[in-house]
Amino acid sequence: MDILLPDNVIRLLDALETAGFEAWVVGGAVRDLLLGRVAHDFDIATVARPKQVAALFPEATIGLGERFGTVGVLSDGDLIEVTTYRAEGRYTDFRHPSEVKFADRIEDDLGRRDFTINALAYQHARGLLDLFGGADDLEAGVIRCVGDPDERFAEDPLRILRAWRLAAQLGFSLEDATREACVRQAPLLRHLSAERIRDEFSRLLLADPRTLQLMPREILDQFLPELVTAFDTPQNTPYHCYSVGEHSIHACLQTPPDLRLRLATLLHDVGKPKARFHREDGIDHFYHHPQYSAEITREIMGRLRFSRRLTDEVCALVSQHDRQVGESDASLRRAVASVGEELFGTLLQLKYADAGSVAEQYRAARLASVAEIERRYQELRERELLIHTTAQLAIDGRDLIGLGMEPGPELGRVLDALLDEVIEDPELNTRAALMERAQSYLSGG
């Protein structure tokens, strides 16, 4: 089976082989090329030790993880990781072996890998090396552990999430024994850093959100219990045909793979279980659920160590996703001001996804309502009447100080009050009119 490798990768392989060091391309690149996908990162495994690799490429070598046998080699602008064959070692921190054992055989190196589809090696002169049936599993669309799945997951529990992330990215399913071991070993996920869980979860969400619904609850409960609760919460209302969690997954499927938007869409109703009020007539109401959802979203994103900026943006979208926009231009300007113009386009995407995931008989009307908001928004932009921040006012803080006002919180409150007036009537946004209004505020009028 022939695979077309990039020229710079072939040159590295040939340089190692010419120097007497067996070398193979391994892992995800081989998997992706066999699937006909674009491979972005090429990893080489070799019998050469790190110092020997560095000596072979003295001007192109960058130290990466020499303790674990890896050095980086720059080739035509690409950084290619070259790692010495390693044998199984004992894991004590659920991530790294307590000691690194270099090996002399590619067979030992492939035997320590996570899944059969990642335990493939290729060398352009020797062809494909497949010791564990990885090629067959690729053809069957199966994620299967190399060896004992319980042992693989105990070595590094992140492999549990990686299995489901790969399934999401490739459209594969988990082999039964691998799936069952995922469930048994799920409690080990609590030993992982939040950052590692966050990164796998994010990649999975961007690949295929449906995987979160397919994932056994025992696993999801370890890092996102709020979503488990959402899946178990019905929406007994004529407007909905899914549970809270199912609705959120369906909405995610209608969004492009943008992390900010996907997170906001996944979590926009996560407060509904807390807000749920079941009336005697059997109808559910979810009063104040956007506020509850934003609070819970902040807890989740803090727990998973997302950046503060991303957290603030996602929480703003969640809190405003159900905002009603009246027919007046002022109402629309206030809606834009609630999240800022940079986020308002994303908010519209969330509203489209939300509207497209309600019961079918209400879907068209709700989508049309969002489309009308978007049309009005674009019209206001074209007419340059989309004033929604104090930075757009015809005066600023220096003008207020010139009127005798002291710098401080009160100055900001006056600017906010002036903005409130201009949102209602953009024609007030002239220096003369705003200076007059500011003077009245300062005099208590």
LINWOUR-V224174 format. One record per residue. N is the residue number from 1. RES is the residue in one small letter. PHI is phi in degrees with one decimal (NA if undefined). BURIAL is b if it has 16 or more other C-alpha atoms within 10 Angstrom, else e. Layout:
BEGIN
N RES PHI BURIAL
N RES PHI BURIAL
END
This chain:
BEGIN
1 m NA e
2 d -94.1 e
3 i -125.8 e
4 l -88.1 e
5 l -94.1 b
6 p -62.5 e
7 d -61.0 e
8 n -67.9 e
9 v -69.6 b
10 i -60.7 b
11 r -63.5 e
12 l -66.1 b
13 l -60.3 b
14 d -64.9 b
15 a -64.0 b
16 l -66.6 b
17 e -65.2 b
18 t -62.7 e
19 a -80.8 e
20 g 96.8 e
21 f -113.4 b
22 e -59.2 b
23 a -151.6 b
24 w -137.6 b
25 v -81.4 b
26 v -132.0 b
27 g 79.0 b
28 g -60.9 b
29 a -64.5 b
30 v -63.4 b
31 r -55.6 b
32 d -65.6 b
33 l -66.2 b
34 l -66.3 b
35 l -84.4 e
36 g 77.9 e
37 r -95.7 e
38 v -77.9 e
39 a -98.4 b
40 h -100.4 e
41 d -116.8 e
42 f -110.7 b
43 d -112.1 b
44 i -114.9 b
45 a -108.2 b
46 t -147.1 b
47 v -75.4 b
48 a -64.6 b
49 r -81.2 b
50 p -51.8 b
51 k -65.9 e
52 q -70.4 e
53 v -64.5 b
54 a -62.3 b
55 a -70.0 e
56 l -75.8 b
57 f -127.4 b
58 p -61.9 e
59 e -97.9 e
60 a -121.3 e
61 t -94.8 b
62 i -123.4 b
63 g -68.0 e
64 l -117.7 e
65 g -148.2 e
66 e -60.5 b
67 r -59.1 e
68 f -101.0 b
69 g 91.2 b
70 t -111.5 b
71 v -128.2 b
72 g -102.1 b
73 v -120.9 b
74 l -79.7 b
75 s -144.9 b
76 d 53.4 e
77 g 85.6 e
78 d -97.7 e
79 l -97.1 b
80 i -107.0 b
81 e -81.3 b
82 v -118.3 b
83 t -123.6 b
84 t -68.6 b
85 y -49.9 b
86 r -127.4 b
87 a -103.0 b
88 e -60.0 b
89 g -130.4 e
90 r -83.6 e
91 y -96.8 e
92 t -120.9 e
93 d -119.3 e
94 f 59.2 b
95 r -154.4 b
96 h -115.3 e
97 p -67.4 b
98 s -65.9 e
99 e -143.9 e
100 v -96.2 e
101 k -111.9 e
102 f -72.7 b
103 a -123.8 b
104 d -110.0 b
105 r -127.4 e
106 i -62.4 b
107 e -60.0 b
108 d -66.2 e
109 d -67.2 b
110 l -68.3 b
111 g -69.2 b
112 r -97.6 b
113 r -80.5 b
114 d -76.2 b
115 f -123.8 b
116 t -59.0 b
117 i -73.7 b
118 n -103.1 b
119 a -103.9 b
120 l -106.6 b
121 a -131.3 b
122 y -141.4 b
123 q -137.1 b
124 h -61.4 b
125 a -89.2 e
126 r -104.0 e
127 g 91.9 e
128 l -87.8 b
129 l -113.1 b
130 d -132.1 b
131 l -90.0 e
132 f -125.4 b
133 g 77.2 e
134 g -63.4 b
135 a -65.0 b
136 d -64.6 e
137 d -68.3 b
138 l -62.5 b
139 e -67.5 e
140 a -85.2 e
141 g 71.5 b
142 v -124.9 b
143 i -99.4 b
144 r -134.5 b
145 c -70.7 b
146 v -79.6 b
147 g 73.8 e
148 d -75.4 e
149 p -64.0 b
150 d -62.0 b
151 e -66.5 e
152 r -61.9 b
153 f -75.8 b
154 a -69.7 b
155 e -64.0 b
156 d -149.3 b
157 p -61.6 b
158 l -60.9 b
159 r -59.8 b
160 i -61.5 b
161 l -69.3 b
162 r -63.6 b
163 a -60.5 b
164 w -74.7 b
165 r -65.8 b
166 l -62.8 b
167 a -59.7 b
168 a -67.1 b
169 q -69.1 e
170 l -100.3 b
171 g 72.9 e
172 f -98.2 b
173 s -121.9 b
174 l -88.7 b
175 e -61.6 e
176 d -55.2 e
177 a -64.4 e
178 t -67.2 b
179 r -61.9 b
180 e -64.1 e
181 a -68.2 b
182 c -55.7 b
183 v -67.9 b
184 r -62.1 e
185 q -93.9 b
186 a -53.0 b
187 p -58.8 e
188 l -68.2 b
189 l -60.0 b
190 r -67.8 e
191 h -84.4 e
192 l -86.7 e
193 s -70.0 e
194 a -60.5 b
195 e -64.3 e
196 r -67.8 e
197 i -64.0 b
198 r -55.7 b
199 d -66.8 e
200 e -68.1 b
201 f -60.2 b
202 s -63.5 b
203 r -65.2 b
204 l -64.8 b
205 l -61.2 b
206 l -72.2 b
207 a -78.1 b
208 d -162.8 b
209 p -59.4 b
210 r -60.2 b
211 t -62.2 b
212 l -64.8 b
213 q -78.9 e
214 l -79.7 e
215 m -62.9 b
216 p -54.8 b
217 r -59.5 b
218 e -61.8 b
219 i -81.9 b
220 l -58.7 b
221 d -65.3 b
222 q -75.2 e
223 f -130.7 b
224 l -145.4 b
225 p -62.5 e
226 e -61.9 b
227 l -73.9 b
228 v -58.9 b
229 t -60.7 b
230 a -63.8 b
231 f -62.7 b
232 d -88.9 e
233 t -105.0 b
234 p -74.9 b
235 q -123.6 b
236 n -81.7 b
237 t -148.6 e
238 p -59.5 e
239 y -79.0 e
240 h -123.5 b
241 c -122.8 b
242 y -128.3 b
243 s -67.1 b
244 v -58.1 b
245 g -67.1 b
246 e -63.3 b
247 h -57.9 b
248 s -65.7 b
249 i -65.6 b
250 h -60.0 b
251 a -66.1 b
252 c -57.6 b
253 l -67.1 b
254 q -99.7 b
255 t -116.4 b
256 p -70.2 e
257 p -75.1 b
258 d -110.0 e
259 l -61.8 e
260 r -59.0 b
261 l -67.8 b
262 r -63.8 b
263 l -63.2 b
264 a -63.0 b
265 t -70.8 b
266 l -62.4 b
267 l -104.3 b
268 h -63.6 b
269 d -115.4 b
270 v -65.8 b
271 g -87.8 b
272 k -62.2 b
273 p -57.4 b
274 k -71.2 b
275 a -86.1 b
276 r -60.3 b
277 f -125.6 e
278 h -97.6 e
279 r -75.0 e
280 e -63.6 e
281 d -81.4 e
282 g 91.1 e
283 i -93.9 e
284 d -91.3 b
285 h -126.9 b
286 f -129.2 b
287 y -64.2 e
288 h 62.1 e
289 h -65.6 b
290 p -62.2 b
291 q -68.1 b
292 y -60.8 b
293 s -63.1 b
294 a -65.2 b
295 e -63.7 b
296 i -70.3 b
297 t -59.6 b
298 r -62.5 b
299 e -63.4 e
300 i -63.5 b
301 m -69.9 b
302 g -68.0 e
303 r -63.2 e
304 l -92.7 b
305 r 61.8 b
306 f -70.7 b
307 s -63.3 e
308 r -63.3 e
309 r -62.2 e
310 l -62.2 e
311 t -61.0 b
312 d -61.1 b
313 e -66.9 b
314 v -64.8 b
315 c -64.7 b
316 a -63.3 b
317 l -64.0 b
318 v -63.2 b
319 s -66.3 b
320 q -107.9 b
321 h -64.0 b
322 d -104.3 b
323 r -61.6 e
324 q -87.2 e
325 v -108.5 b
326 g -71.3 e
327 e -80.1 e
328 s -80.7 e
329 d -62.0 b
330 a -61.7 b
331 s -61.8 e
332 l -69.2 b
333 r -63.0 b
334 r -67.0 b
335 a -64.0 b
336 v -64.1 b
337 a -63.7 b
338 s -65.7 b
339 v -125.3 b
340 g 93.2 b
341 e -66.0 b
342 e -63.1 e
343 l -95.7 b
344 f -66.1 b
345 g -60.8 e
346 t -67.9 b
347 l -61.3 b
348 l -62.4 b
349 q -62.0 b
350 l -63.2 b
351 k -63.6 b
352 y -60.6 b
353 a -63.5 b
354 d -63.3 b
355 a -65.1 b
356 g -79.3 b
357 s -120.9 b
358 v -90.9 b
359 a -58.2 b
360 e -56.9 e
361 q -69.6 e
362 y -107.4 e
363 r -64.8 b
364 a -61.3 e
365 a -65.5 e
366 r -70.5 b
367 l -65.2 b
368 a -64.3 e
369 s -63.2 b
370 v -66.4 b
371 a -61.0 e
372 e -67.2 e
373 i -61.6 b
374 e -63.8 b
375 r -62.0 e
376 r -65.2 b
377 y -61.8 b
378 q -64.7 e
379 e -65.0 e
380 l -64.1 b
381 r -62.9 e
382 e -64.3 e
383 r -84.6 e
384 e 56.9 e
385 l -115.4 b
386 l -93.8 b
387 i -81.6 b
388 h -150.6 b
389 t -134.0 b
390 t -64.8 b
391 a -64.8 e
392 q -90.2 e
393 l -71.3 b
394 a -74.8 e
395 i -129.7 b
396 d -136.3 b
397 g -61.2 b
398 r -64.6 e
399 d -66.7 e
400 l -67.5 b
401 i -63.8 e
402 g -63.5 e
403 l -84.2 e
404 g 103.9 e
405 m -86.0 e
406 e -80.9 e
407 p -58.8 e
408 g 149.6 e
409 p -59.2 e
410 e -62.7 e
411 l -60.1 b
412 g -63.4 e
413 r -66.3 e
414 v -66.0 b
415 l -61.4 b
416 d -64.1 e
417 a -65.8 b
418 l -64.9 b
419 l -60.4 b
420 d -58.6 b
421 e -68.9 b
422 v -69.2 b
423 i -58.7 b
424 e -70.2 b
425 d -141.9 e
426 p -59.1 b
427 e -67.3 e
428 l -74.0 b
429 n -80.5 b
430 t -124.9 e
431 r -59.0 e
432 a -62.7 e
433 a -65.3 e
434 l -72.5 b
435 m -63.8 b
436 e -65.4 e
437 r -66.3 b
438 a -62.9 b
439 q -61.9 e
440 s -66.7 e
441 y -64.9 e
442 l -66.8 e
443 s -91.7 e
444 g 86.0 e
445 g -84.6 e
END
